[in-house]
Amino acid sequence: MAQTPDRRGQTARAVRAEVVPGAHLIPCLHDHPAGSLGDPDGARVPEGLPPVVDAHVHLFDDETFGRIWAWFERHAWPIRYRLPSPAVIAFLRERGVARILGLCYSHRPGLSRGMNRYMAALQAEHPGFVHGLATVLPGEDDAPAILAEAFAAGLHGVKLHCHVQMFSPDEPRMAEIYEACIAADRPIIVHAGREPRSEAYKVDPHTLCAVERTEAVLRDFPRLKLVVPHLGVDEYAGYLALLERFDTLWLDTTMVLAGYFPYPPPVEMLTRRPDRVMYGSDFPNLPYAWDRELRQIARSALPDDALAALLGGNATALFGLA
């Protein structure tokens, strides 16, 4: 990456050199209760960074967003950006994000087709910027057909959430979904990590999810391209070991680099396999500034090639966004 000067004449390398190599990338906010951080919003993507692809942006219709935000307010954290999907897209585009992956998930049978049609419409309205993923409820009737329709409409992969959709990644009913992704050569993002855990879920995420369950999927479906969000928090060591063993596994950084959760990732999560980690924000469902993680990454000491891969190159290659 070229050494791009910022407005103060510093190079991107100088701006990023503030984190001591070998230390935790982000300090953990152990003493901060779940709530809004109140940090200021940045006007743009930080100066000197390579093109940013946000690989974890939620896009839902207004009614679904409202229900999700109400749940978060009661059981998780305050939502700072209550924006409908068109405004989410405009917000990130105007601030210099190059592309986004649009994610959704269904929580009961009969919703997936409508969600997928909505996502495909947003993608068509914003070509080259919005790259949508489909969803399906594991075990619902016609799951392979639902995905085939979504792929035919141009969606780039699948998003599932173990906690919300109440499944384990290695359950037998997942096989038809994985096989559909393999046949269409589409990646699948599965929130298969144990955290963040909430007593408001109808299931215990620590029972449903474990790094060993993800390992079983990678072993049983060797051609499946699998992404686990949030760096697999809180089982970092286990997911790092899987990254070294399986070239069909990717992780995204979503929310973990912000220092909001009490599980600070070790630096090697970003440097051991720089070709297998992607930046994601979880926008708009955030309790802090939209660019908080980007500012932390901009202050890191990542090599230029690893930084470019993290912020856009890996997602572009995996999901065919070029």
Phi and psi in degrees as GROMACS dihedral restraints (atoms count N, CA, C in turn):
[ dihedral_restraints ]
;  ai    aj    ak    al  type     phi  dphi    fc
    3     4     5     6     1   -67.2    20    10
    4     5     6     7     1   149.9    20    10
    6     7     8     9     1   -81.1    20    10
    7     8     9    10     1    89.3    20    10
    9    10    11    12     1   -82.5    20    10
   10    11    12    13     1   121.8    20    10
   12    13    14    15     1   -68.4    20    10
   13    14    15    16     1   144.3    20    10
   15    16    17    18     1   -92.4    20    10
   16    17    18    19     1  -173.0    20    10
   18    19    20    21     1   -66.0    20    10
   19    20    21    22     1   -17.6    20    10
   21    22    23    24     1   -98.3    20    10
   22    23    24    25     1     6.6    20    10
   24    25    26    27     1    85.2    20    10
   25    26    27    28     1     2.2    20    10
   27    28    29    30     1   -81.7    20    10
   28    29    30    31     1   154.9    20    10
   30    31    32    33     1   -85.1    20    10
   31    32    33    34     1   161.4    20    10
   33    34    35    36     1   -58.5    20    10
   34    35    36    37     1   -36.9    20    10
   36    37    38    39     1   -60.3    20    10
   37    38    39    40     1   -44.1    20    10
   39    40    41    42     1   -65.1    20    10
   40    41    42    43     1   -39.8    20    10
   42    43    44    45     1   -63.7    20    10
   43    44    45    46     1   -34.3    20    10
   45    46    47    48     1   -87.5    20    10
   46    47    48    49     1    -3.5    20    10
   48    49    50    51     1   -86.8    20    10
   49    50    51    52     1    16.8    20    10
   51    52    53    54     1   -85.0    20    10
   52    53    54    55     1   -14.3    20    10
   54    55    56    57     1   -94.8    20    10
   55    56    57    58     1   130.6    20    10
   57    58    59    60     1   -73.9    20    10
   58    59    60    61     1   124.2    20    10
   60    61    62    63     1   -55.3    20    10
   61    62    63    64     1   137.9    20    10
   63    64    65    66     1    93.7    20    10
   64    65    66    67     1   -17.4    20    10
   66    67    68    69     1   -86.2    20    10
   67    68    69    70     1   167.0    20    10
   69    70    71    72     1   -59.6    20    10
   70    71    72    73     1   137.0    20    10
   72    73    74    75     1   -62.2    20    10
   73    74    75    76     1   -42.2    20    10
   75    76    77    78     1  -125.6    20    10
   76    77    78    79     1   131.4    20    10
   78    79    80    81     1   -67.5    20    10
   79    80    81    82     1   145.8    20    10
   81    82    83    84     1   -86.2    20    10
   82    83    84    85     1   136.8    20    10
   84    85    86    87     1   -92.2    20    10
   85    86    87    88     1    67.8    20    10
   87    88    89    90     1   -59.4    20    10
   88    89    90    91     1   -33.5    20    10
   90    91    92    93     1   -94.0    20    10
   91    92    93    94     1    11.1    20    10
   93    94    95    96     1  -103.1    20    10
   94    95    96    97     1   119.7    20    10
   96    97    98    99     1   -71.7    20    10
   97    98    99   100     1   160.9    20    10
   99   100   101   102     1   -58.6    20    10
  100   101   102   103     1   121.7    20    10
  102   103   104   105     1   173.5    20    10
  103   104   105   106     1  -171.0    20    10
  105   106   107   108     1   -83.4    20    10
  106   107   108   109     1   137.9    20    10
  108   109   110   111     1   -81.9    20    10
  109   110   111   112     1   -28.0    20    10
  111   112   113   114     1    73.2    20    10
  112   113   114   115     1    17.9    20    10
  114   115   116   117     1   -75.3    20    10
  115   116   117   118     1   153.8    20    10
  117   118   119   120     1   -72.4    20    10
  118   119   120   121     1   149.0    20    10
  120   121   122   123     1   -78.3    20    10
  121   122   123   124     1   138.4    20    10
  123   124   125   126     1   -81.8    20    10
  124   125   126   127     1   148.5    20    10
  126   127   128   129     1   -78.1    20    10
  127   128   129   130     1   -26.8    20    10
  129   130   131   132     1  -147.9    20    10
  130   131   132   133     1   167.5    20    10
  132   133   134   135     1   -54.7    20    10
  133   134   135   136     1   136.9    20    10
  135   136   137   138     1   -53.0    20    10
  136   137   138   139     1   141.6    20    10
  138   139   140   141     1   -59.0    20    10
  139   140   141   142     1   145.1    20    10
  141   142   143   144     1    87.5    20    10
  142   143   144   145     1    -5.0    20    10
  144   145   146   147     1   -83.1    20    10
  145   146   147   148     1   151.1    20    10
  147   148   149   150     1   -68.8    20    10
  148   149   150   151     1   172.9    20    10
  150   151   152   153     1   -54.4    20    10
  151   152   153   154     1   135.6    20    10
  153   154   155   156     1  -103.0    20    10
  154   155   156   157     1   122.9    20    10
  156   157   158   159     1  -108.2    20    10
  157   158   159   160     1   116.2    20    10
  159   160   161   162     1   -85.6    20    10
  160   161   162   163     1   108.8    20    10
  162   163   164   165     1   -90.7    20    10
  163   164   165   166     1    15.3    20    10
  165   166   167   168     1  -154.2    20    10
  166   167   168   169     1    77.5    20    10
  168   169   170   171     1  -121.4    20    10
  169   170   171   172     1   129.9    20    10
  171   172   173   174     1   -90.9    20    10
  172   173   174   175     1   132.9    20    10
  174   175   176   177     1  -131.3    20    10
  175   176   177   178     1   115.8    20    10
  177   178   179   180     1  -134.1    20    10
  178   179   180   181     1   163.9    20    10
  180   181   182   183     1   -67.9    20    10
  181   182   183   184     1   165.3    20    10
  183   184   185   186     1   -59.4    20    10
  184   185   186   187     1   -43.3    20    10
  186   187   188   189     1   -64.2    20    10
  187   188   189   190     1   -43.9    20    10
  189   190   191   192     1   -66.8    20    10
  190   191   192   193     1   -43.5    20    10
  192   193   194   195     1   -55.4    20    10
  193   194   195   196     1   -45.0    20    10
  195   196   197   198     1   -58.9    20    10
  196   197   198   199     1   -41.9    20    10
  198   199   200   201     1   -67.7    20    10
  199   200   201   202     1   -39.6    20    10
  201   202   203   204     1   -63.7    20    10
  202   203   204   205     1   -45.7    20    10
  204   205   206   207     1   -64.9    20    10
  205   206   207   208     1   -37.1    20    10
  207   208   209   210     1   -63.4    20    10
  208   209   210   211     1   -39.9    20    10
  210   211   212   213     1   -63.6    20    10
  211   212   213   214     1   -44.9    20    10
  213   214   215   216     1   -61.4    20    10
  214   215   216   217     1   -42.7    20    10
  216   217   218   219     1   -61.3    20    10
  217   218   219   220     1   -37.2    20    10
  219   220   221   222     1   -79.6    20    10
  220   221   222   223     1   -34.3    20    10
  222   223   224   225     1  -124.3    20    10
  223   224   225   226     1    -9.0    20    10
  225   226   227   228     1  -133.8    20    10
  226   227   228   229     1   -92.3    20    10
  228   229   230   231     1  -145.4    20    10
  229   230   231   232     1   161.2    20    10
  231   232   233   234     1   -68.1    20    10
  232   233   234   235     1   140.0    20    10
  234   235   236   237     1   -88.3    20    10
  235   236   237   238     1   118.0    20    10
  237   238   239   240     1   -77.8    20    10
  238   239   240   241     1   -31.9    20    10
  240   241   242   243     1  -117.8    20    10
  241   242   243   244     1    90.6    20    10
  243   244   245   246     1   -90.0    20    10
  244   245   246   247     1    78.9    20    10
  246   247   248   249     1  -116.3    20    10
  247   248   249   250     1   135.8    20    10
  249   250   251   252     1   -67.1    20    10
  250   251   252   253     1   162.1    20    10
  252   253   254   255     1   -55.2    20    10
  253   254   255   256     1   -44.9    20    10
  255   256   257   258     1   -58.6    20    10
  256   257   258   259     1   -35.6    20    10
  258   259   260   261     1   -73.5    20    10
  259   260   261   262     1   -33.7    20    10
  261   262   263   264     1   -58.1    20    10
  262   263   264   265     1   -47.1    20    10
  264   265   266   267     1   -62.1    20    10
  265   266   267   268     1   -48.0    20    10
  267   268   269   270     1   -63.2    20    10
  268   269   270   271     1   -41.0    20    10
  270   271   272   273     1   -57.4    20    10
  271   272   273   274     1   -51.4    20    10
  273   274   275   276     1   -71.0    20    10
  274   275   276   277     1   -38.4    20    10
  276   277   278   279     1   -64.9    20    10
  277   278   279   280     1   -43.5    20    10
  279   280   281   282     1   -65.8    20    10
  280   281   282   283     1   -22.1    20    10
  282   283   284   285     1   -96.7    20    10
  283   284   285   286     1     8.9    20    10
  285   286   287   288     1    98.3    20    10
  286   287   288   289     1     5.4    20    10
  288   289   290   291     1   -68.4    20    10
  289   290   291   292     1   135.2    20    10
  291   292   293   294     1   -79.7    20    10
  292   293   294   295     1   -41.5    20    10
  294   295   296   297     1  -152.8    20    10
  295   296   297   298     1   160.6    20    10
  297   298   299   300     1  -135.0    20    10
  298   299   300   301     1   152.0    20    10
  300   301   302   303     1   -97.5    20    10
  301   302   303   304     1   122.5    20    10
  303   304   305   306     1   -91.4    20    10
  304   305   306   307     1   125.0    20    10
  306   307   308   309     1  -119.5    20    10
  307   308   309   310     1   145.0    20    10
  309   310   311   312     1  -146.4    20    10
  310   311   312   313     1   168.8    20    10
  312   313   314   315     1  -153.4    20    10
  313   314   315   316     1   143.3    20    10
  315   316   317   318     1   -96.6    20    10
  316   317   318   319     1   153.7    20    10
  318   319   320   321     1  -119.7    20    10
  319   320   321   322     1    -3.2    20    10
  321   322   323   324     1  -151.9    20    10
  322   323   324   325     1   160.1    20    10
  324   325   326   327     1   -60.2    20    10
  325   326   327   328     1   147.4    20    10
  327   328   329   330     1    93.3    20    10
  328   329   330   331     1    -5.2    20    10
  330   331   332   333     1   -95.5    20    10
  331   332   333   334     1   -24.5    20    10
  333   334   335   336     1   -62.1    20    10
  334   335   336   337     1   -45.6    20    10
  336   337   338   339     1   -59.5    20    10
  337   338   339   340     1   -44.2    20    10
  339   340   341   342     1   -63.4    20    10
  340   341   342   343     1   -41.6    20    10
  342   343   344   345     1   -63.4    20    10
  343   344   345   346     1   -40.7    20    10
  345   346   347   348     1   -67.7    20    10
  346   347   348   349     1   -39.0    20    10
  348   349   350   351     1   -63.9    20    10
  349   350   351   352     1   -40.5    20    10
  351   352   353   354     1   -62.8    20    10
  352   353   354   355     1   -43.4    20    10
  354   355   356   357     1   -64.6    20    10
  355   356   357   358     1   -42.7    20    10
  357   358   359   360     1   -63.2    20    10
  358   359   360   361     1   -35.9    20    10
  360   361   362   363     1   -66.4    20    10
  361   362   363   364     1   -42.0    20    10
  363   364   365   366     1   -62.3    20    10
  364   365   366   367     1   -41.2    20    10
  366   367   368   369     1   -62.2    20    10
  367   368   369   370     1   -41.9    20    10
  369   370   371   372     1   -66.5    20    10
  370   371   372   373     1   -33.0    20    10
  372   373   374   375     1   -75.4    20    10
  373   374   375   376     1   -21.7    20    10
  375   376   377   378     1  -131.3    20    10
  376   377   378   379     1    62.6    20    10
  378   379   380   381     1   -62.2    20    10
  379   380   381   382     1   137.7    20    10
  381   382   383   384     1    84.0    20    10
  382   383   384   385     1   -14.9    20    10
  384   385   386   387     1  -110.5    20    10
  385   386   387   388     1   -51.3    20    10
  387   388   389   390     1   -91.8    20    10
  388   389   390   391     1   125.2    20    10
  390   391   392   393     1  -122.5    20    10
  391   392   393   394     1   103.4    20    10
  393   394   395   396     1   -87.2    20    10
  394   395   396   397     1   151.3    20    10
  396   397   398   399     1  -114.1    20    10
  397   398   399   400     1   150.7    20    10
  399   400   401   402     1   -87.1    20    10
  400   401   402   403     1   170.2    20    10
  402   403   404   405     1  -136.9    20    10
  403   404   405   406     1   166.7    20    10
  405   406   407   408     1  -159.9    20    10
  406   407   408   409     1   152.3    20    10
  408   409   410   411     1   -92.6    20    10
  409   410   411   412     1   119.6    20    10
  411   412   413   414     1   -52.8    20    10
  412   413   414   415     1   127.7    20    10
  414   415   416   417     1    91.1    20    10
  415   416   417   418     1    -8.6    20    10
  417   418   419   420     1   -73.1    20    10
  418   419   420   421     1   155.8    20    10
  420   421   422   423     1   -58.9    20    10
  421   422   423   424     1   140.5    20    10
  423   424   425   426     1    63.7    20    10
  424   425   426   427     1    28.3    20    10
  426   427   428   429     1   -55.0    20    10
  427   428   429   430     1   -47.0    20    10
  429   430   431   432     1   -61.2    20    10
  430   431   432   433     1   -37.6    20    10
  432   433   434   435     1   -67.1    20    10
  433   434   435   436     1   -38.8    20    10
  435   436   437   438     1   -59.6    20    10
  436   437   438   439     1   -43.4    20    10
  438   439   440   441     1   -70.7    20    10
  439   440   441   442     1   -38.9    20    10
  441   442   443   444     1   -59.4    20    10
  442   443   444   445     1   -41.9    20    10
  444   445   446   447     1   -63.2    20    10
  445   446   447   448     1   -42.2    20    10
  447   448   449   450     1   -66.0    20    10
  448   449   450   451     1   -41.4    20    10
  450   451   452   453     1   -66.6    20    10
  451   452   453   454     1   -38.7    20    10
  453   454   455   456     1   -63.6    20    10
  454   455   456   457     1   -28.9    20    10
  456   457   458   459     1   -79.7    20    10
  457   458   459   460     1    -2.1    20    10
  459   460   461   462     1   100.3    20    10
  460   461   462   463     1     7.6    20    10
  462   463   464   465     1   -72.7    20    10
  463   464   465   466     1   147.8    20    10
  465   466   467   468     1   -95.4    20    10
  466   467   468   469     1    -3.6    20    10
  468   469   470   471     1   172.9    20    10
  469   470   471   472     1  -158.1    20    10
  471   472   473   474     1  -135.1    20    10
  472   473   474   475     1   145.2    20    10
  474   475   476   477     1  -124.0    20    10
  475   476   477   478     1   128.9    20    10
  477   478   479   480     1  -130.8    20    10
  478   479   480   481     1   157.2    20    10
  480   481   482   483     1  -136.3    20    10
  481   482   483   484     1   107.8    20    10
  483   484   485   486     1   -57.8    20    10
  484   485   486   487     1   -41.6    20    10
  486   487   488   489     1   -66.1    20    10
  487   488   489   490     1   -45.5    20    10
  489   490   491   492     1   -78.3    20    10
  490   491   492   493     1   -42.0    20    10
  492   493   494   495     1   -89.7    20    10
  493   494   495   496     1    -3.6    20    10
  495   496   497   498     1    59.1    20    10
  496   497   498   499     1    62.0    20    10
  498   499   500   501     1  -145.8    20    10
  499   500   501   502     1   160.2    20    10
  501   502   503   504     1  -100.4    20    10
  502   503   504   505     1   143.9    20    10
  504   505   506   507     1   -63.1    20    10
  505   506   507   508     1   -22.5    20    10
  507   508   509   510     1  -102.8    20    10
  508   509   510   511     1    15.7    20    10
  510   511   512   513     1   -67.4    20    10
  511   512   513   514     1   149.4    20    10
  513   514   515   516     1   -56.8    20    10
  514   515   516   517     1   -35.1    20    10
  516   517   518   519     1   -67.3    20    10
  517   518   519   520     1   -12.8    20    10
  519   520   521   522     1   -78.8    20    10
  520   521   522   523     1   -17.0    20    10
  522   523   524   525     1   -57.9    20    10
  523   524   525   526     1   -43.5    20    10
  525   526   527   528     1   -67.1    20    10
  526   527   528   529     1   -30.4    20    10
  528   529   530   531     1   -71.4    20    10
  529   530   531   532     1   -46.5    20    10
  531   532   533   534     1   -61.1    20    10
  532   533   534   535     1   -41.6    20    10
  534   535   536   537     1   -65.2    20    10
  535   536   537   538     1   -36.8    20    10
  537   538   539   540     1   -64.1    20    10
  538   539   540   541     1   -40.7    20    10
  540   541   542   543     1   -65.3    20    10
  541   542   543   544     1   -41.5    20    10
  543   544   545   546     1   -63.6    20    10
  544   545   546   547     1   -45.9    20    10
  546   547   548   549     1   -62.4    20    10
  547   548   549   550     1   -35.7    20    10
  549   550   551   552     1   -92.4    20    10
  550   551   552   553     1    -1.5    20    10
  552   553   554   555     1    54.9    20    10
  553   554   555   556     1    48.8    20    10
  555   556   557   558     1  -115.6    20    10
  556   557   558   559     1   134.4    20    10
  558   559   560   561     1   -70.0    20    10
  559   560   561   562     1   160.3    20    10
  561   562   563   564     1  -129.3    20    10
  562   563   564   565     1   130.7    20    10
  564   565   566   567     1   -99.9    20    10
  565   566   567   568     1   121.4    20    10
  567   568   569   570     1  -125.3    20    10
  568   569   570   571     1   118.4    20    10
  570   571   572   573     1   -72.0    20    10
  571   572   573   574     1    85.9    20    10
  573   574   575   576     1  -103.5    20    10
  574   575   576   577     1    -0.9    20    10
  576   577   578   579     1   -77.1    20    10
  577   578   579   580     1   159.7    20    10
  579   580   581   582     1   -77.9    20    10
  580   581   582   583     1   -22.4    20    10
  582   583   584   585     1  -116.6    20    10
  583   584   585   586     1   161.7    20    10
  585   586   587   588     1   -73.7    20    10
  586   587   588   589     1   135.6    20    10
  588   589   590   591     1   -92.2    20    10
  589   590   591   592     1   144.5    20    10
  591   592   593   594     1  -142.3    20    10
  592   593   594   595     1   137.7    20    10
  594   595   596   597     1   -68.9    20    10
  595   596   597   598     1   -12.6    20    10
  597   598   599   600     1   -77.3    20    10
  598   599   600   601     1   -17.1    20    10
  600   601   602   603     1   -67.0    20    10
  601   602   603   604     1   150.9    20    10
  603   604   605   606     1   -79.8    20    10
  604   605   606   607     1    -3.8    20    10
  606   607   608   609     1  -135.4    20    10
  607   608   609   610     1   164.3    20    10
  609   610   611   612     1   -93.6    20    10
  610   611   612   613     1   111.7    20    10
  612   613   614   615     1   -57.3    20    10
  613   614   615   616     1   -28.5    20    10
  615   616   617   618     1   -72.9    20    10
  616   617   618   619     1   -19.7    20    10
  618   619   620   621     1   -83.4    20    10
  619   620   621   622     1   -40.0    20    10
  621   622   623   624     1   -74.1    20    10
  622   623   624   625     1   -35.4    20    10
  624   625   626   627     1  -118.8    20    10
  625   626   627   628     1   140.7    20    10
  627   628   629   630     1  -167.5    20    10
  628   629   630   631     1   150.8    20    10
  630   631   632   633     1   -59.4    20    10
  631   632   633   634     1   -29.6    20    10
  633   634   635   636     1   -66.1    20    10
  634   635   636   637     1   -32.1    20    10
  636   637   638   639     1   -69.4    20    10
  637   638   639   640     1   -39.6    20    10
  639   640   641   642     1   -65.0    20    10
  640   641   642   643     1   -40.6    20    10
  642   643   644   645     1   -58.6    20    10
  643   644   645   646     1   -40.4    20    10
  645   646   647   648     1   -62.0    20    10
  646   647   648   649     1   -39.7    20    10
  648   649   650   651     1   -63.7    20    10
  649   650   651   652     1   -46.9    20    10
  651   652   653   654     1   -62.2    20    10
  652   653   654   655     1   -36.3    20    10
  654   655   656   657     1   -72.0    20    10
  655   656   657   658     1   -41.9    20    10
  657   658   659   660     1   -81.7    20    10
  658   659   660   661     1   -20.6    20    10
  660   661   662   663     1  -128.6    20    10
  661   662   663   664     1    73.2    20    10
  663   664   665   666     1   -66.0    20    10
  664   665   666   667     1   -14.0    20    10
  666   667   668   669     1  -100.6    20    10
  667   668   669   670     1     0.2    20    10
  669   670   671   672     1   -77.7    20    10
  670   671   672   673     1   132.4    20    10
  672   673   674   675     1   -95.7    20    10
  673   674   675   676     1   107.1    20    10
  675   676   677   678     1  -114.0    20    10
  676   677   678   679     1   131.7    20    10
  678   679   680   681     1  -115.5    20    10
  679   680   681   682     1   129.1    20    10
  681   682   683   684     1  -111.1    20    10
  682   683   684   685     1   119.6    20    10
  684   685   686   687     1   -73.2    20    10
  685   686   687   688     1   170.0    20    10
  687   688   689   690     1    61.0    20    10
  688   689   690   691     1    26.3    20    10
  690   691   692   693     1    54.2    20    10
  691   692   693   694     1    22.6    20    10
  693   694   695   696     1    71.6    20    10
  694   695   696   697     1    19.7    20    10
  696   697   698   699     1   -49.4    20    10
  697   698   699   700     1   131.8    20    10
  699   700   701   702     1  -109.6    20    10
  700   701   702   703     1    20.5    20    10
  702   703   704   705     1  -103.5    20    10
  703   704   705   706     1    56.8    20    10
  705   706   707   708     1   -58.1    20    10
  706   707   708   709     1   -48.1    20    10
  708   709   710   711     1   -61.2    20    10
  709   710   711   712     1   -41.2    20    10
  711   712   713   714     1   -65.7    20    10
  712   713   714   715     1   -41.9    20    10
  714   715   716   717     1   -72.7    20    10
  715   716   717   718     1   -32.6    20    10
  717   718   719   720     1   -63.3    20    10
  718   719   720   721     1   -40.2    20    10
  720   721   722   723     1   -63.9    20    10
  721   722   723   724     1   -38.8    20    10
  723   724   725   726     1   -65.7    20    10
  724   725   726   727     1   -38.5    20    10
  726   727   728   729     1   -57.3    20    10
  727   728   729   730     1   -36.6    20    10
  729   730   731   732     1   -76.6    20    10
  730   731   732   733     1   -20.8    20    10
  732   733   734   735     1   -99.2    20    10
  733   734   735   736     1   -28.4    20    10
  735   736   737   738     1  -123.8    20    10
  736   737   738   739     1   121.8    20    10
  738   739   740   741     1   -85.6    20    10
  739   740   741   742     1     8.8    20    10
  741   742   743   744     1  -110.1    20    10
  742   743   744   745     1    13.0    20    10
  744   745   746   747     1  -112.9    20    10
  745   746   747   748     1   135.4    20    10
  747   748   749   750     1  -126.7    20    10
  748   749   750   751     1   156.9    20    10
  750   751   752   753     1  -123.9    20    10
  751   752   753   754     1   151.4    20    10
  753   754   755   756     1  -117.8    20    10
  754   755   756   757     1   159.6    20    10
  756   757   758   759     1   -88.8    20    10
  757   758   759   760     1    -0.5    20    10
  759   760   761   762     1   -42.2    20    10
  760   761   762   763     1   118.4    20    10
  762   763   764   765     1    69.9    20    10
  763   764   765   766     1   -19.4    20    10
  765   766   767   768     1   -70.4    20    10
  766   767   768   769     1   -34.9    20    10
  768   769   770   771     1   -79.1    20    10
  769   770   771   772     1    -4.2    20    10
  771   772   773   774     1   -80.8    20    10
  772   773   774   775     1   -12.2    20    10
  774   775   776   777     1    74.7    20    10
  775   776   777   778     1    19.4    20    10
  777   778   779   780     1   -85.3    20    10
  778   779   780   781     1   -34.3    20    10
  780   781   782   783     1   -95.6    20    10
  781   782   783   784     1   154.6    20    10
  783   784   785   786     1   -82.2    20    10
  784   785   786   787     1    43.0    20    10
  786   787   788   789     1  -138.6    20    10
  787   788   789   790     1    73.2    20    10
  789   790   791   792     1   -66.3    20    10
  790   791   792   793     1   127.3    20    10
  792   793   794   795     1   -74.7    20    10
  793   794   795   796     1   143.1    20    10
  795   796   797   798     1   -70.3    20    10
  796   797   798   799     1   152.2    20    10
  798   799   800   801     1   -56.3    20    10
  799   800   801   802     1   -34.7    20    10
  801   802   803   804     1   -64.5    20    10
  802   803   804   805     1   -14.9    20    10
  804   805   806   807     1   -62.6    20    10
  805   806   807   808     1   -27.5    20    10
  807   808   809   810     1   -99.0    20    10
  808   809   810   811     1   -17.8    20    10
  810   811   812   813     1  -112.4    20    10
  811   812   813   814     1   -22.1    20    10
  813   814   815   816     1   -67.8    20    10
  814   815   816   817     1   -43.4    20    10
  816   817   818   819     1  -130.6    20    10
  817   818   819   820     1    74.9    20    10
  819   820   821   822     1   -63.5    20    10
  820   821   822   823     1   -14.6    20    10
  822   823   824   825     1   -85.8    20    10
  823   824   825   826     1     1.8    20    10
  825   826   827   828     1  -126.9    20    10
  826   827   828   829     1    15.6    20    10
  828   829   830   831     1  -127.4    20    10
  829   830   831   832     1   137.1    20    10
  831   832   833   834     1  -125.8    20    10
  832   833   834   835     1   146.9    20    10
  834   835   836   837     1   -77.4    20    10
  835   836   837   838     1   138.4    20    10
  837   838   839   840     1  -148.3    20    10
  838   839   840   841     1   154.5    20    10
  840   841   842   843     1  -112.0    20    10
  841   842   843   844     1   -31.6    20    10
  843   844   845   846     1    76.8    20    10
  844   845   846   847     1    12.2    20    10
  846   847   848   849     1   -59.0    20    10
  847   848   849   850     1   140.7    20    10
  849   850   851   852     1   -96.6    20    10
  850   851   852   853     1    10.0    20    10
  852   853   854   855     1   -85.0    20    10
  853   854   855   856     1    58.5    20    10
  855   856   857   858     1  -118.7    20    10
  856   857   858   859     1   150.0    20    10
  858   859   860   861     1  -101.8    20    10
  859   860   861   862     1     9.6    20    10
  861   862   863   864     1  -143.5    20    10
  862   863   864   865     1   179.8    20    10
  864   865   866   867     1   -61.0    20    10
  865   866   867   868     1   142.2    20    10
  867   868   869   870     1   -57.5    20    10
  868   869   870   871     1   -30.9    20    10
  870   871   872   873     1  -103.2    20    10
  871   872   873   874     1    15.6    20    10
  873   874   875   876     1   -57.5    20    10
  874   875   876   877     1   -48.4    20    10
  876   877   878   879     1   -67.7    20    10
  877   878   879   880     1   -38.3    20    10
  879   880   881   882     1   -61.7    20    10
  880   881   882   883     1   -39.4    20    10
  882   883   884   885     1   -66.5    20    10
  883   884   885   886     1   -36.7    20    10
  885   886   887   888     1   -66.6    20    10
  886   887   888   889     1   -42.6    20    10
  888   889   890   891     1   -64.0    20    10
  889   890   891   892     1   -39.2    20    10
  891   892   893   894     1   -63.3    20    10
  892   893   894   895     1   -24.5    20    10
  894   895   896   897     1   -92.5    20    10
  895   896   897   898     1     1.7    20    10
  897   898   899   900     1   -80.5    20    10
  898   899   900   901     1   172.2    20    10
  900   901   902   903     1  -106.0    20    10
  901   902   903   904     1    29.1    20    10
  903   904   905   906     1   -65.7    20    10
  904   905   906   907     1   139.0    20    10
  906   907   908   909     1   -58.8    20    10
  907   908   909   910     1   156.0    20    10
  909   910   911   912     1   -58.7    20    10
  910   911   912   913     1   -41.9    20    10
  912   913   914   915     1   -68.5    20    10
  913   914   915   916     1   -38.5    20    10
  915   916   917   918     1   -67.1    20    10
  916   917   918   919     1   -37.6    20    10
  918   919   920   921     1   -64.3    20    10
  919   920   921   922     1   -45.1    20    10
  921   922   923   924     1   -63.6    20    10
  922   923   924   925     1   -38.5    20    10
  924   925   926   927     1   -66.9    20    10
  925   926   927   928     1   -45.2    20    10
  927   928   929   930     1   -61.0    20    10
  928   929   930   931     1   -46.3    20    10
  930   931   932   933     1   -83.2    20    10
  931   932   933   934     1    -9.4    20    10
  933   934   935   936     1  -173.7    20    10
  934   935   936   937     1   -35.4    20    10
  936   937   938   939     1   -61.6    20    10
  937   938   939   940     1   -42.2    20    10
  939   940   941   942     1   -68.4    20    10
  940   941   942   943     1   -44.4    20    10
  942   943   944   945     1   -65.1    20    10
  943   944   945   946     1   -40.1    20    10
  945   946   947   948     1   -60.4    20    10
  946   947   948   949     1   -43.9    20    10
  948   949   950   951     1   -70.9    20    10
  949   950   951   952     1   -45.2    20    10
  951   952   953   954     1   -65.1    20    10
  952   953   954   955     1   -43.9    20    10
  954   955   956   957     1   -97.4    20    10
  955   956   957   958     1     4.5    20    10
  957   958   959   960     1    63.3    20    10
  958   959   960   961     1    48.1    20    10
  960   961   962   963     1   -89.4    20    10
  961   962   963   964     1   -11.3    20    10
